[in-house]
């Protein structure tokens, strides 16, 4: 295998990076879809409401980042990731059920955006550091680069795949 993909020779890393790609695409789809939901369905095209939703999703990543890094240093990164990914998946499921049952309210989206922000803030440092536990030391730089590529690919693809409620 070429040195560009040397980390991919590790089965557990292939599982990890594939799962992370799917999870990150889903997270970006949710972020865009809930902003679109706020803009077009729950408000009369309120930029303020969309700004609040976006702020709730991303501001906590900045605020909680240093403390979240400490959590990843003190506790099992694997357990942290299992908890954060489960929590963020549950938030997506709840939002989906609320939308499908046509019971979603603006405060629901705000709360779920806040919880997604908390989950993302805690998840990110552990996710980045976990890579070094999956591959050998020689493959860590390659695994980190592939992990970053996977994240940015999800950031590119996820918004384009976000559902549009005008079906």
DSSP file (Angstrom, degrees, kcal/mol; ACC not computed):
  #  RESIDUE AA STRUCTURE BP1 BP2  ACC     N-H-->O    O-->H-N    N-H-->O    O-->H-N    TCO  KAPPA ALPHA  PHI   PSI    X-CA   Y-CA   Z-CA
    1    1 A X              0   0    0      0, 0.0     5,-0.1     0, 0.0     8,-0.0   0.000 360.0 360.0 360.0 138.6    0.0    0.0    0.0
    2    2 A X    >   -     0   0    0      1,-0.1     3,-1.5     3,-0.1     0, 0.0  -0.205 360.0-113.4 -64.4 156.9    1.4    3.4   -0.9
    3    3 A X  G >  S+     0   0    0      1,-0.3     3,-0.9     2,-0.2     4,-0.2   0.735 113.7  70.2 -64.4 -20.3    2.7    5.6    1.9
    4    4 A X  G 3  S+     0   0    0      1,-0.2    -1,-0.3     2,-0.1     3,-0.1   0.811 114.7  24.8 -65.3 -28.2   -0.2    8.0    1.2
    5    5 A X  G X  S+     0   0    0     -3,-1.5     3,-1.6     1,-0.1     4,-0.3  -0.006  81.8 128.4-123.4  28.1   -2.6    5.4    2.6
    6    6 A X  G X  S+     0   0    0     -3,-0.9     3,-1.5     1,-0.3     4,-0.2   0.818  70.1  59.1 -59.9 -32.7   -0.3    3.4    4.9
    7    7 A X  G >  S+     0   0    0      1,-0.3     3,-1.7    -4,-0.2    -1,-0.3   0.761  90.8  72.4 -67.2 -22.4   -2.7    3.7    7.9
    8    8 A X  G <  S+     0   0    0     -3,-1.6    -1,-0.3     1,-0.3    -2,-0.2   0.599  78.0  76.0 -70.8  -9.3   -5.4    2.0    5.9
    9    9 A X  G <  S+     0   0    0     -3,-1.5     2,-0.7    -4,-0.3    -1,-0.3   0.692  78.4  85.9 -72.6 -15.9   -3.6   -1.3    6.2
   10   10 A X  S <> S-     0   0    0     -3,-1.7     4,-2.3    -4,-0.2     3,-0.3  -0.773  73.0-151.4 -89.0 117.2   -4.9   -1.5    9.8
   11   11 A X  H  > S+     0   0    0     -2,-0.7     4,-2.3     1,-0.2     5,-0.2   0.904  94.7  50.7 -55.7 -47.0   -8.3   -3.0    9.8
   12   12 A X  H  > S+     0   0    0      1,-0.2     4,-2.5     2,-0.2    -1,-0.2   0.845 109.4  51.7 -63.9 -32.7   -9.5   -1.2   12.9
   13   13 A X  H  > S+     0   0    0     -3,-0.3     4,-3.3   121,-0.2     5,-0.3   0.914 107.4  52.2 -69.2 -40.7   -8.4    2.1   11.4
   14   14 A X  H  X S+     0   0    0     -4,-2.3     4,-2.0     1,-0.2     5,-0.2   0.923 112.3  46.3 -59.1 -43.1  -10.3    1.4    8.2
   15   15 A X  H  X S+     0   0    0     -4,-2.3     4,-2.7    -5,-0.2     5,-0.2   0.937 114.5  48.7 -61.3 -46.0  -13.4    0.7   10.3
   16   16 A X  H  X S+     0   0    0     -4,-2.5     4,-2.8     1,-0.2    -2,-0.2   0.946 113.2  43.8 -60.9 -52.1  -12.8    3.9   12.3
   17   17 A X  H  X S+     0   0    0     -4,-3.3     4,-1.9     1,-0.2    -1,-0.2   0.856 114.9  50.3 -68.4 -33.7  -12.2    6.2    9.4
   18   18 A X  H  X S+     0   0    0     -4,-2.0     4,-2.2    -5,-0.3    -1,-0.2   0.939 113.7  44.9 -66.5 -46.6  -15.2    4.8    7.5
   19   19 A X  H  X S+     0   0    0     -4,-2.7     4,-2.7    -5,-0.2    -2,-0.2   0.893 112.4  51.8 -63.5 -40.1  -17.5    5.2   10.5
   20   20 A X  H  X S+     0   0    0     -4,-2.8     4,-2.9    -5,-0.2     5,-0.2   0.887 108.2  52.3 -64.4 -38.3  -16.2    8.6   11.2
   21   21 A X  H  X S+     0   0    0     -4,-1.9     4,-2.4    -5,-0.2    -2,-0.2   0.941 112.0  44.8 -62.7 -47.4  -16.9    9.7    7.6
   22   22 A X  H  X S+     0   0    0     -4,-2.2     4,-2.3     2,-0.2    -2,-0.2   0.930 115.5  47.9 -62.0 -45.7  -20.5    8.4    7.8
   23   23 A X  H  X S+     0   0    0     -4,-2.7     4,-2.4     1,-0.2    -2,-0.2   0.919 112.9  47.5 -62.2 -44.8  -21.0   10.1   11.2
   24   24 A X  H  X S+     0   0    0     -4,-2.9     4,-2.4     2,-0.2     5,-0.2   0.879 109.9  52.1 -67.9 -37.5  -19.5   13.4   10.1
   25   25 A X  H  X S+     0   0    0     -4,-2.4     4,-2.4    -5,-0.2    -1,-0.2   0.939 111.6  48.4 -61.0 -44.7  -21.6   13.5    6.9
   26   26 A X  H  X S+     0   0    0     -4,-2.3     4,-2.5     1,-0.2    -2,-0.2   0.895 110.1  51.3 -61.4 -41.1  -24.7   12.9    9.0
   27   27 A X  H  X S+     0   0    0     -4,-2.4     4,-2.4     2,-0.2    -1,-0.2   0.922 112.0  46.0 -63.7 -43.9  -23.7   15.6   11.5
   28   28 A X  H  X S+     0   0    0     -4,-2.4     4,-2.1     2,-0.2     5,-0.2   0.863 111.3  52.9 -68.7 -34.6  -23.2   18.1    8.7
   29   29 A X  H  X S+     0   0    0     -4,-2.4     4,-2.9    -5,-0.2    -2,-0.2   0.932 110.8  47.9 -61.7 -44.6  -26.4   17.1    7.0
   30   30 A X  H  X S+     0   0    0     -4,-2.5     4,-2.8     1,-0.2     5,-0.3   0.915 109.3  52.8 -63.5 -43.2  -28.2   17.7   10.4
   31   31 A X  H  X S+     0   0    0     -4,-2.4     4,-1.5     1,-0.2    -1,-0.2   0.927 115.4  39.7 -59.9 -45.6  -26.6   21.1   10.9
   32   32 A X  H  X S+     0   0    0     -4,-2.1     4,-2.6     2,-0.2    -2,-0.2   0.922 115.3  51.9 -70.4 -43.5  -27.7   22.3    7.5
   33   33 A X  H  X S+     0   0    0     -4,-2.9     4,-2.7    -5,-0.2    -2,-0.2   0.894 109.9  48.4 -62.7 -40.2  -31.1   20.7    7.6
   34   34 A X  H  X S+     0   0    0     -4,-2.8     4,-2.2     2,-0.2    -1,-0.2   0.871 111.6  49.7 -72.4 -32.2  -32.0   22.2   11.0
   35   35 A X  H  X S+     0   0    0     -4,-1.5     4,-2.5    -5,-0.3    -2,-0.2   0.921 113.1  47.1 -65.5 -42.1  -30.9   25.6    9.9
   36   36 A X  H  X S+     0   0    0     -4,-2.6     4,-2.9     2,-0.2     5,-0.4   0.897 110.6  52.8 -64.2 -40.4  -33.0   25.2    6.7
   37   37 A X  H  X>S+     0   0    0     -4,-2.7     5,-2.3     1,-0.2     4,-2.0   0.921 111.3  46.1 -60.1 -45.7  -35.9   24.0    8.9
   38   38 A X  I  <>S+     0   0    0     -4,-2.2     5,-0.9     3,-0.2     8,-0.4   0.922 116.5  45.3 -63.5 -44.3  -35.6   27.1   11.1
   39   39 A X  I  <5S+     0   0    0     -4,-2.5     6,-1.7    -5,-0.1     7,-0.2   0.914 127.2  22.5 -67.4 -44.7  -35.4   29.4    8.1
   40   40 A X  I  <5S+     0   0    0     -4,-2.9    -3,-0.2    -5,-0.2    -2,-0.2   0.736 132.9  23.8-102.8 -24.7  -38.2   28.1    6.0
   41   41 A X  I  <5S+     0   0    0     -4,-2.0    -3,-0.2    -5,-0.4    -4,-0.1   0.814 123.5  37.8-110.9 -44.7  -40.6   26.2    8.2
   42   42 A X  I   <S+     0   0    0     -5,-2.3     2,-0.3    63,-0.1    64,-0.2   0.674 121.1  26.2 -91.0 -17.5  -40.4   27.4   11.8
   43   43 A X  S   <S-     0   0    0     -5,-0.9     2,-1.2    -6,-0.4     0, 0.0  -0.856  86.7-101.2-134.9 172.4  -39.9   31.1   11.1
   44   44 A X  S    S-     0   0    0     -2,-0.3    -4,-0.1     1,-0.1    -5,-0.1  -0.499  89.8 -61.6 -92.8  64.0  -40.7   33.6    8.4
   45   45 A X  S    S-     0   0    0     -6,-1.7     2,-0.8    -2,-1.2    -6,-0.1   0.913  78.7-178.4  58.6  48.4  -37.1   33.5    7.0
   46   46 A X     >  -     0   0    0     -8,-0.4     4,-1.8    -7,-0.2    -1,-0.2  -0.692  21.1-170.7 -84.2 110.0  -35.6   34.9   10.2
   47   47 A X  H  > S+     0   0    0     -2,-0.8     4,-2.5     1,-0.2    -1,-0.2   0.831  88.5  58.5 -64.4 -32.4  -31.9   35.3    9.9
   48   48 A X  H  > S+     0   0    0      2,-0.2     4,-2.4     1,-0.2    -1,-0.2   0.927 105.0  48.3 -63.3 -45.3  -31.7   35.9   13.6
   49   49 A X  H  > S+     0   0    0      1,-0.2     4,-2.3     2,-0.2    -1,-0.2   0.891 112.7  48.4 -63.7 -39.5  -33.2   32.6   14.4
   50   50 A X  H  X S+     0   0    0     -4,-1.8     4,-2.8     2,-0.2    -1,-0.2   0.906 110.5  52.2 -66.2 -40.4  -30.8   30.8   12.0
   51   51 A X  H  X S+     0   0    0     -4,-2.5     4,-2.7     2,-0.2    -2,-0.2   0.891 109.6  48.8 -61.7 -40.4  -27.9   32.7   13.6
   52   52 A X  H  X S+     0   0    0     -4,-2.4     4,-2.7     2,-0.2    -2,-0.2   0.931 111.9  49.2 -64.3 -45.3  -29.0   31.6   17.1
   53   53 A X  H  X S+     0   0    0     -4,-2.3     4,-1.5     1,-0.2    -2,-0.2   0.932 114.1  45.3 -59.3 -46.6  -29.3   28.0   15.9
   54   54 A X  H  X S+     0   0    0     -4,-2.8     4,-2.1     1,-0.2     5,-0.3   0.908 112.4  51.7 -64.8 -42.3  -25.8   28.2   14.3
   55   55 A X  H  X S+     0   0    0     -4,-2.7     4,-2.8     1,-0.2     5,-0.5   0.901 107.5  52.1 -61.2 -41.8  -24.3   29.9   17.3
   56   56 A X  H  < S+     0   0    0     -4,-2.7     4,-0.4     1,-0.2    -1,-0.2   0.847 112.2  47.7 -63.3 -33.0  -25.7   27.2   19.6
   57   57 A X  H  < S+     0   0    0     -4,-1.5    -2,-0.2    -5,-0.2    -1,-0.2   0.881 127.1  21.3 -73.6 -39.1  -24.1   24.5   17.4
   58   58 A X  H >X S+     0   0    0     -4,-2.1     4,-1.0     2,-0.1     3,-0.7   0.747 106.1  70.9-109.1 -27.3  -20.7   26.0   17.1
   59   59 A X  H >X S+     0   0    0     -4,-2.8     4,-2.2    -5,-0.3     3,-0.5   0.883  96.3  56.2 -62.4 -38.2  -20.1   28.5   20.0
   60   60 A X  H 3> S+     0   0    0     -5,-0.5     4,-3.1    -4,-0.4     5,-0.3   0.783  96.9  64.0 -66.7 -25.3  -19.8   25.7   22.6
   61   61 A X  H <> S+     0   0    0     -3,-0.7     4,-0.9     1,-0.2    -1,-0.2   0.912 109.0  40.9 -62.3 -40.4  -17.0   24.0   20.6
   62   62 A X  H << S+     0   0    0     -4,-1.0     4,-0.4    -3,-0.5    -2,-0.2   0.910 120.3  43.1 -71.2 -43.0  -14.9   27.1   21.2
   63   63 A X  H  < S+     0   0    0     -4,-2.2     4,-0.3     1,-0.2     3,-0.3   0.924 122.8  34.5 -71.8 -45.5  -16.0   27.6   24.8
   64   64 A X  H  X S+     0   0    0     -4,-3.1     4,-2.8     1,-0.2     3,-0.3   0.576  90.5  98.5 -88.5  -9.7  -15.8   23.9   26.0
   65   65 A X  H  X S+     0   0    0     -4,-0.9     4,-2.1    -5,-0.3    -1,-0.2   0.869  82.3  46.5 -48.6 -52.4  -12.8   22.9   23.8
   66   66 A X  H  > S+     0   0    0     -4,-0.4     4,-1.4    -3,-0.3    -1,-0.2   0.904 116.7  44.2 -61.9 -40.3  -10.1   23.2   26.4
   67   67 A X  H  > S+     0   0    0     -4,-0.3     4,-1.8    -3,-0.3    -1,-0.2   0.864 110.8  54.8 -71.6 -34.9  -12.1   21.3   29.1
   68   68 A X  H  X S+     0   0    0     -4,-2.8     4,-1.9     1,-0.2    -1,-0.2   0.873 104.3  55.1 -65.5 -35.9  -13.2   18.7   26.6
   69   69 A X  H  X S+     0   0    0     -4,-2.1     4,-1.4    -5,-0.3    -1,-0.2   0.882 105.1  53.0 -62.5 -38.1   -9.5   18.1   25.8
   70   70 A X  H  X S+     0   0    0     -4,-1.4     4,-1.9     2,-0.2     5,-0.2   0.891 105.2  54.5 -64.0 -39.2   -8.9   17.4   29.5
   71   71 A X  H  X S+     0   0    0     -4,-1.8     4,-2.6     1,-0.2    -1,-0.2   0.932 107.8  49.9 -58.3 -45.1  -11.7   14.9   29.5
   72   72 A X  H  < S+     0   0    0     -4,-1.9    -1,-0.2     1,-0.2    -2,-0.2   0.796 111.1  49.7 -65.0 -28.5  -10.0   13.0   26.6
   73   73 A X  H  < S+     0   0    0     -4,-1.4    -1,-0.2    -5,-0.1    -2,-0.2   0.812 118.5  37.4 -77.5 -30.6   -6.7   13.1   28.5
   74   74 A X  H  < S+     0   0    0     -4,-1.9     2,-0.2    -3,-0.1    -2,-0.2   0.745 117.2  41.6 -94.9 -25.9   -8.2   11.7   31.7
   75   75 A X  S  < S-     0   0    0     -4,-2.6     2,-0.3    -5,-0.2     3,-0.0  -0.732  99.9 -71.2-123.1 168.5  -10.8    9.2   30.6
   76   76 A X     >  -     0   0    0     -2,-0.2     4,-2.4     1,-0.2     5,-0.2  -0.400  34.1-153.1 -61.7 119.5  -11.1    6.5   27.9
   77   77 A X  H  > S+     0   0    0     -2,-0.3     4,-2.8     1,-0.2     5,-0.2   0.886  95.8  56.5 -61.4 -38.1  -11.3    8.2   24.5
   78   78 A X  H  > S+     0   0    0      2,-0.2     4,-2.4     1,-0.2    -1,-0.2   0.926 108.9  45.0 -60.2 -46.0  -13.2    5.2   23.2
   79   79 A X  H  > S+     0   0    0      2,-0.2     4,-2.4     1,-0.2    -1,-0.2   0.896 112.4  51.7 -66.9 -39.8  -15.9    5.5   25.9
   80   80 A X  H  X S+     0   0    0     -4,-2.4     4,-3.0     1,-0.2     5,-0.3   0.936 111.6  47.5 -60.5 -45.6  -16.1    9.3   25.4
   81   81 A X  H  X S+     0   0    0     -4,-2.8     4,-2.6     1,-0.2     5,-0.3   0.889 110.0  52.0 -65.0 -39.7  -16.6    8.7   21.7
   82   82 A X  H  X S+     0   0    0     -4,-2.4     4,-1.8    -5,-0.2    -1,-0.2   0.919 114.3  43.9 -61.5 -42.0  -19.2    6.0   22.3
   83   83 A X  H  X S+     0   0    0     -4,-2.4     4,-2.5     2,-0.2    -2,-0.2   0.938 116.8  43.9 -69.3 -46.8  -21.2    8.4   24.6
   84   84 A X  H  X S+     0   0    0     -4,-3.0     4,-2.8     2,-0.2     5,-0.2   0.922 115.2  47.7 -67.9 -42.1  -20.9   11.5   22.4
   85   85 A X  H  X S+     0   0    0     -4,-2.6     4,-2.3    -5,-0.3    -1,-0.2   0.900 113.5  48.7 -65.5 -38.9  -21.7    9.7   19.1
   86   86 A X  H  X S+     0   0    0     -4,-1.8     4,-2.3    -5,-0.3    -2,-0.2   0.919 113.1  47.7 -64.3 -42.9  -24.7    8.0   20.8
   87   87 A X  H  X S+     0   0    0     -4,-2.5     4,-2.2     2,-0.2    -2,-0.2   0.920 113.4  46.6 -65.2 -43.8  -25.9   11.3   22.2
   88   88 A X  H  X S+     0   0    0     -4,-2.8     4,-2.0     1,-0.2    -1,-0.2   0.881 112.4  50.7 -68.3 -36.2  -25.6   13.1   18.9
   89   89 A X  H  X S+     0   0    0     -4,-2.3     4,-2.3    -5,-0.2    -1,-0.2   0.888 109.0  51.7 -65.0 -38.7  -27.3   10.3   17.0
   90   90 A X  H  X S+     0   0    0     -4,-2.3     4,-2.8     2,-0.2    -2,-0.2   0.899 107.6  52.5 -64.1 -41.0  -30.1   10.4   19.5
   91   91 A X  H  X S+     0   0    0     -4,-2.2     4,-2.5     2,-0.2    -2,-0.2   0.918 109.8  48.8 -59.9 -43.2  -30.5   14.1   18.9
   92   92 A X  H  X S+     0   0    0     -4,-2.0     4,-2.5     2,-0.2    -2,-0.2   0.909 111.7  49.5 -63.3 -41.6  -30.7   13.5   15.2
   93   93 A X  H  X S+     0   0    0     -4,-2.3     4,-2.5     2,-0.2    -2,-0.2   0.921 110.9  49.2 -63.5 -44.5  -33.3   10.8   15.8
   94   94 A X  H  X S+     0   0    0     -4,-2.8     4,-2.6     2,-0.2    -2,-0.2   0.931 112.0  48.4 -61.2 -45.9  -35.4   13.0   18.0
   95   95 A X  H  X S+     0   0    0     -4,-2.5     4,-2.4     1,-0.2    -1,-0.2   0.921 111.3  51.0 -61.1 -42.9  -35.3   15.9   15.5
   96   96 A X  H  X S+     0   0    0     -4,-2.5     4,-2.8     2,-0.2    -2,-0.2   0.914 110.9  47.4 -60.2 -44.0  -36.3   13.5   12.7
   97   97 A X  H  X S+     0   0    0     -4,-2.5     4,-2.4     1,-0.2     6,-0.2   0.917 111.6  51.0 -64.3 -43.3  -39.2   12.2   14.7
   98   98 A X  H  <>S+     0   0    0     -4,-2.6     5,-2.4    -5,-0.2     6,-1.1   0.893 113.8  44.8 -61.6 -39.6  -40.4   15.7   15.6
   99   99 A X  H ><5S+     0   0    0     -4,-2.4     3,-1.2     3,-0.2    -2,-0.2   0.940 113.8  48.1 -69.9 -47.0  -40.2   16.7   11.9
  100  100 A X  H 3<5S+     0   0    0     -4,-2.8    -2,-0.2     1,-0.3    -1,-0.2   0.864 114.5  46.2 -63.6 -36.1  -41.9   13.6   10.6
  101  101 A X  T 3<5S-     0   0    0     -4,-2.4    -1,-0.3    -5,-0.2    -2,-0.2   0.443 109.2-127.0 -85.7   1.3  -44.7   13.9   13.1
  102  102 A X  T < 5S+     0   0    0     -3,-1.2    -3,-0.2    -4,-0.2    -4,-0.1   0.841  79.3 114.0  57.5  37.0  -45.0   17.7   12.4
  103  103 A X      < +     0   0    0     -5,-2.4    -4,-0.2    -6,-0.2    -5,-0.1   0.311  36.0 129.3-114.9   5.3  -44.6   18.6   16.0
  104  104 A X        -     0   0    0     -6,-1.1     2,-0.3    -9,-0.1    -9,-0.0  -0.387  35.4-170.9 -69.1 137.2  -41.3   20.3   15.9
  105  105 A X    >>  -     0   0    0     -2,-0.1     4,-1.6     1,-0.1     3,-0.5  -0.826  36.7-107.3-121.1 162.2  -41.1   23.8   17.5
  106  106 A X  H 3> S+     0   0    0     -2,-0.3     4,-2.5     1,-0.2     5,-0.2   0.889 119.0  55.4 -58.6 -41.0  -38.3   26.4   17.3
  107  107 A X  H 3> S+     0   0    0      1,-0.2     4,-2.6     2,-0.2    -1,-0.2   0.831 102.8  57.2 -65.3 -29.7  -37.3   25.7   20.9
  108  108 A X  H <> S+     0   0    0     -3,-0.5     4,-2.8     2,-0.2    -1,-0.2   0.943 108.7  45.6 -61.4 -46.5  -36.8   22.0   20.1
  109  109 A X  H  X S+     0   0    0     -4,-1.6     4,-2.7     2,-0.2    -2,-0.2   0.910 112.1  51.4 -65.7 -41.5  -34.3   22.9   17.4
  110  110 A X  H  X S+     0   0    0     -4,-2.5     4,-2.3     2,-0.2    -1,-0.2   0.943 112.6  45.8 -58.9 -47.6  -32.5   25.3   19.7
  111  111 A X  H  X S+     0   0    0     -4,-2.6     4,-2.5     1,-0.2    -2,-0.2   0.926 114.8  46.4 -62.9 -45.2  -32.2   22.7   22.4
  112  112 A X  H  X S+     0   0    0     -4,-2.8     4,-2.3     2,-0.2    -1,-0.2   0.857 111.3  52.3 -68.1 -34.2  -31.1   20.0   20.0
  113  113 A X  H  X S+     0   0    0     -4,-2.7     4,-2.2    -5,-0.2    -1,-0.2   0.901 110.1  49.5 -65.2 -40.6  -28.6   22.4   18.4
  114  114 A X  H  X S+     0   0    0     -4,-2.3     4,-2.3    -5,-0.2    -2,-0.2   0.929 112.1  47.1 -62.3 -46.1  -27.2   23.2   21.8
  115  115 A X  H  X S+     0   0    0     -4,-2.5     4,-2.8     1,-0.2    -2,-0.2   0.877 110.8  52.1 -65.2 -37.5  -26.9   19.5   22.6
  116  116 A X  H  X S+     0   0    0     -4,-2.3     4,-2.7     2,-0.2    -1,-0.2   0.892 109.5  50.8 -63.6 -39.2  -25.2   18.9   19.3
  117  117 A X  H  X S+     0   0    0     -4,-2.2     4,-2.3     2,-0.2    -2,-0.2   0.909 111.2  46.8 -64.3 -42.7  -22.8   21.7   20.1
  118  118 A X  H  X S+     0   0    0     -4,-2.3     4,-2.2     2,-0.2     5,-0.2   0.940 114.1  48.2 -63.3 -47.1  -22.0   20.1   23.5
  119  119 A X  H  X S+     0   0    0     -4,-2.8     4,-2.6     1,-0.2    -2,-0.2   0.914 112.8  47.7 -59.8 -44.0  -21.6   16.7   21.9
  120  120 A X  H  X S+     0   0    0     -4,-2.7     4,-2.4     1,-0.2    -1,-0.2   0.886 109.9  53.3 -64.6 -39.3  -19.3   18.1   19.2
  121  121 A X  H  X S+     0   0    0     -4,-2.3     4,-0.6     1,-0.2    -1,-0.2   0.898 116.2  38.1 -63.8 -40.8  -17.2   20.0   21.7
  122  122 A X  H  X S+     0   0    0     -4,-2.2     4,-0.8    -5,-0.1    -2,-0.2   0.851 118.0  51.1 -77.6 -35.1  -16.6   16.9   23.8
  123  123 A X  H  X S+     0   0    0     -4,-2.6     4,-2.8    -5,-0.2     5,-0.2   0.901  97.4  65.1 -69.8 -44.3  -16.2   14.6   20.8
  124  124 A X  H  X S+     0   0    0     -4,-2.4     4,-2.3     1,-0.2     5,-0.2   0.880 101.9  43.5 -57.5 -51.1  -13.7   16.5   18.7
  125  125 A X  H  X S+     0   0    0     -4,-0.6     4,-2.1     1,-0.2    -1,-0.2   0.917 118.2  45.5 -64.0 -39.8  -10.6   16.4   20.9
  126  126 A X  H  X S+     0   0    0     -4,-0.8     4,-2.3     2,-0.2    -1,-0.2   0.889 111.7  52.8 -68.3 -37.8  -11.1   12.7   21.8
  127  127 A X  H  X S+     0   0    0     -4,-2.8     4,-0.8     2,-0.2    -2,-0.2   0.917 111.5  45.9 -62.6 -43.7  -11.8   11.8   18.1
  128  128 A X  H  < S+     0   0    0     -4,-2.3     3,-0.4    -5,-0.2     4,-0.3   0.894 117.5  42.8 -68.3 -39.0   -8.6   13.5   17.0
  129  129 A X  H >< S+     0   0    0     -4,-2.1     3,-1.1    -5,-0.2     4,-0.4   0.782 101.2  69.8 -77.6 -26.6   -6.5   11.9   19.7
  130  130 A X  H >X S+     0   0    0     -4,-2.3     3,-1.9     1,-0.3     4,-0.7   0.801  83.4  72.5 -62.4 -29.4   -8.1    8.4   19.4
  131  131 A X  H >X S+     0   0    0     -4,-0.8     4,-1.3    -3,-0.4     3,-1.3   0.873  90.8  58.0 -54.0 -39.4   -6.4    7.9   16.0
  132  132 A X  H <4 S+     0   0    0     -3,-1.1    -1,-0.3    -4,-0.3    -2,-0.2   0.684 102.8  54.4 -68.6 -16.1   -3.1    7.4   17.7
  133  133 A X  H <4 S+     0   0    0     -3,-1.9    -1,-0.3    -4,-0.4    -2,-0.2   0.590 106.7  51.5 -88.7 -11.6   -4.6    4.5   19.7
  134  134 A X  H << S+     0   0    0     -3,-1.3     2,-0.2    -4,-0.7  -121,-0.2   0.775 110.1  41.3 -96.8 -30.1   -5.7    2.7   16.6
  135  135 A X  S  < S-     0   0    0     -4,-1.3     5,-0.1     1,-0.1  -128,-0.1  -0.724  89.9 -92.1-117.3 165.6   -2.5    2.7   14.5
  136  136 A X    >>  -     0   0    0     -2,-0.2     3,-1.3     1,-0.1     4,-0.6  -0.326  45.4-103.1 -69.8 159.0    1.2    2.1   15.2
  137  137 A X  G >4 S+     0   0    0      1,-0.3     3,-1.0     2,-0.2     4,-0.4   0.840 120.2  57.9 -55.1 -37.9    3.4    5.1   15.9
  138  138 A X  G 34 S+     0   0    0      1,-0.2     4,-0.3     2,-0.1    -1,-0.3   0.795 108.8  46.0 -64.6 -27.2    4.8    5.1   12.4
  139  139 A X  G <> S+     0   0    0     -3,-1.3     4,-2.9     1,-0.2    -1,-0.2   0.462  84.4  95.3 -95.6  -1.9    1.4    5.5   10.9
  140  140 A X  H <X S+     0   0    0     -3,-1.0     4,-2.9    -4,-0.6     5,-0.3   0.925  83.6  49.7 -59.2 -48.1    0.1    8.2   13.2
  141  141 A X  H  > S+     0   0    0     -4,-0.4     4,-2.1     1,-0.2    -1,-0.2   0.922 115.1  45.0 -58.5 -41.2    1.0   11.1   10.8
  142  142 A X  H  > S+     0   0    0     -4,-0.3     4,-2.7     2,-0.2    -1,-0.2   0.910 113.3  50.1 -66.7 -41.8   -0.7    9.4    7.9
  143  143 A X  H  X S+     0   0    0     -4,-2.9     4,-2.4     2,-0.2    -2,-0.2   0.896 110.5  49.8 -64.2 -40.3   -3.8    8.4   10.0
  144  144 A X  H  X S+     0   0    0     -4,-2.9     4,-2.4    -5,-0.2    -1,-0.2   0.916 112.0  48.4 -63.9 -42.8   -4.1   12.0   11.3
  145  145 A X  H  X S+     0   0    0     -4,-2.1     4,-2.3    -5,-0.3    -2,-0.2   0.919 113.4  46.4 -64.4 -43.5   -3.9   13.3    7.7
  146  146 A X  H  X S+     0   0    0     -4,-2.7     4,-2.7     2,-0.2    -1,-0.2   0.876 111.1  53.4 -65.7 -36.7   -6.5   10.8    6.5
  147  147 A X  H  X S+     0   0    0     -4,-2.4     4,-2.4     2,-0.2    -2,-0.2   0.925 110.4  46.5 -62.8 -44.7   -8.7   11.6    9.4
  148  148 A X  H  X S+     0   0    0     -4,-2.4     4,-2.5     2,-0.2    -2,-0.2   0.893 112.3  50.6 -65.0 -39.5   -8.6   15.3    8.6
  149  149 A X  H  X S+     0   0    0     -4,-2.3     4,-2.4     2,-0.2    -2,-0.2   0.919 110.2  50.2 -62.9 -43.3   -9.3   14.5    4.9
  150  150 A X  H  X S+     0   0    0     -4,-2.7     4,-2.2     2,-0.2    -2,-0.2   0.916 111.0  48.9 -60.7 -44.6  -12.3   12.4    5.9
  151  151 A X  H  X S+     0   0    0     -4,-2.4     4,-2.2     1,-0.2    -2,-0.2   0.925 113.4  45.9 -62.6 -45.2  -13.6   15.2    8.1
  152  152 A X  H  X S+     0   0    0     -4,-2.5     4,-1.5     2,-0.2    -1,-0.2   0.841 109.9  54.1 -70.4 -32.2  -13.3   17.8    5.4
  153  153 A X  H  X S+     0   0    0     -4,-2.4     4,-2.9     2,-0.2     5,-0.3   0.914 110.3  47.8 -63.3 -42.2  -14.8   15.5    2.8
  154  154 A X  H  X S+     0   0    0     -4,-2.2     4,-2.9     1,-0.2     5,-0.3   0.889 108.7  54.1 -64.3 -39.1  -17.8   15.1    5.2
  155  155 A X  H  < S+     0   0    0     -4,-2.2     4,-0.5     1,-0.2    -1,-0.2   0.808 114.4  42.2 -65.2 -29.2  -17.9   18.9    5.6
  156  156 A X  H  X S+     0   0    0     -4,-1.5     4,-0.6    -5,-0.1    -2,-0.2   0.900 123.0  35.7 -80.8 -45.5  -18.1   19.2    1.8
  157  157 A X  H  X S+     0   0    0     -4,-2.9     4,-1.4     1,-0.1     3,-0.3   0.876 105.4  67.2 -80.0 -39.5  -20.5   16.4    1.1
  158  158 A X  H >X S+     0   0    0     -4,-2.9     4,-0.7    -5,-0.3     3,-0.7   0.892  99.1  48.1 -54.1 -51.4  -22.9   16.6    4.2
  159  159 A X  H >4 S+     0   0    0     -4,-0.5     3,-0.7    -5,-0.3    -1,-0.2   0.875 111.3  51.9 -60.1 -35.9  -24.5   20.0    3.4
  160  160 A X  H 3< S+     0   0    0     -4,-0.6    -1,-0.2    -3,-0.3    -2,-0.2   0.764 110.9  48.0 -70.6 -23.6  -25.2   19.0   -0.2
  161  161 A X  H << S+     0   0    0     -4,-1.4    -1,-0.2    -3,-0.7    -2,-0.2   0.482  82.9 123.0 -93.4  -4.1  -26.8   15.8    1.0
  162  162 A X    <<  -     0   0    0     -3,-0.7  -132,-0.1    -4,-0.7  -133,-0.1  -0.307  69.4-107.3 -61.2 138.5  -29.0   17.5    3.6
  163  163 A X        -     0   0    0   -134,-0.1     2,-0.5     2,-0.0    -1,-0.1  -0.338  22.4-144.4 -69.6 148.0  -32.7   16.9    3.1
  164  164 A X        -     0   0    0      1,-0.1     3,-0.1    -2,-0.0  -131,-0.0  -0.960   6.9-145.7-111.3 127.8  -35.0   19.6    1.8
  165  165 A X  S    S+     0   0    0     -2,-0.5     2,-1.1     1,-0.2    -1,-0.1   0.484  79.3  92.4 -76.6  -0.9  -38.4   19.5    3.3
  166  166 A X              0   0    0      1,-0.2    -1,-0.2     0, 0.0    -2,-0.0  -0.253 360.0 360.0 -88.3  49.8  -40.1   20.7    0.0
  167  167 A X              0   0    0     -2,-1.1    -1,-0.2    -3,-0.1    -2,-0.1   0.468 360.0 360.0 -89.0 360.0  -40.8   17.2   -1.3
